[in-house]
Amino acid sequence: MAVYVTGDKHGEIEMSELTKRNRSVSLDDGDKLIIAGDFGLVWKEKSIKQDHWRRWLNKSKWETLFVDGNHENFELLNKMPAEQRWGGDVGRVGEKIWHLKRGEIYNIEGIRILAMGGASSTDRSSRIQGMDWWPEEIPSHAEVSHCIDNIIDHDNDVDYVITHTCPMEVADWLSGNFGWGKAEDPTTKMLSHIASIVSFKQWLFGHWHVPIIFGKYRCLYHDFARLNTK
């Protein structure tokens, strides 16, 4: 059974891309697909399109896992039933859909994965708090402390780190090379600290909407990364 990672889906907006791109990796029974934030299918109390895609994922061969991004309804997301799975806390969104909690380290198919969602919305000034923007998009001090404690408990070593955005140095490199201007996001500073205390093979993230590799860091959008199992 394989574990894949891909980038943002923004609810129903880009789910059709998943059906197209899936043909290139042929997700099969028992496989895991991890979305690196902005899952977006826990967005409205009632939505015909959202419900359609959640049913589609629940009937798929694979299981869908995701870290949270900045474009999530945290009020609804945090109401999802909590369970223990793969050695850490998860939120159950559906029969085959799972929210990977911030700061948890999971053992999925023998792969140790540190999950840490969150990022700052650059467009929050045009959004309405509690309707399409939530301050919980930025990781709290308690969530960061929990993450650090878990890293220490695992001897500061994992196989992969999966986040929504990336450490500050990588964010600055992306901003400089694509002319986006310097990123102002406290999450990137927090991730820089995490990067300084944990060993990893590769760090996978989304948020920036470009498929690119920068050393041990890989930004995913519509592309897929297959994790190396032991």
Buried (B, 14 or more C-beta within 10 A) or exposed (E): EBBBBBBBBBBBEBBEBBEEBBEEBEBEEEBBBBBBBBBBBBBBEEBEBBEEBBEBBBEBEBBBBBBBBBBBBBEBBBEBEEEEBBEBBBBBBBEBBBBBBBBBBBBBBEBBBBBBBBBBBEEBEEEEEEEBBBEBBBBEEEBBEBBBEBBEEBEEEBBBBBBBBBBBBBBBBBBEEEEEEEBEBEBBEBBBBBBEEBEBEBBBBBBBBBBBEBEEBBBBBBBBBEBEEE
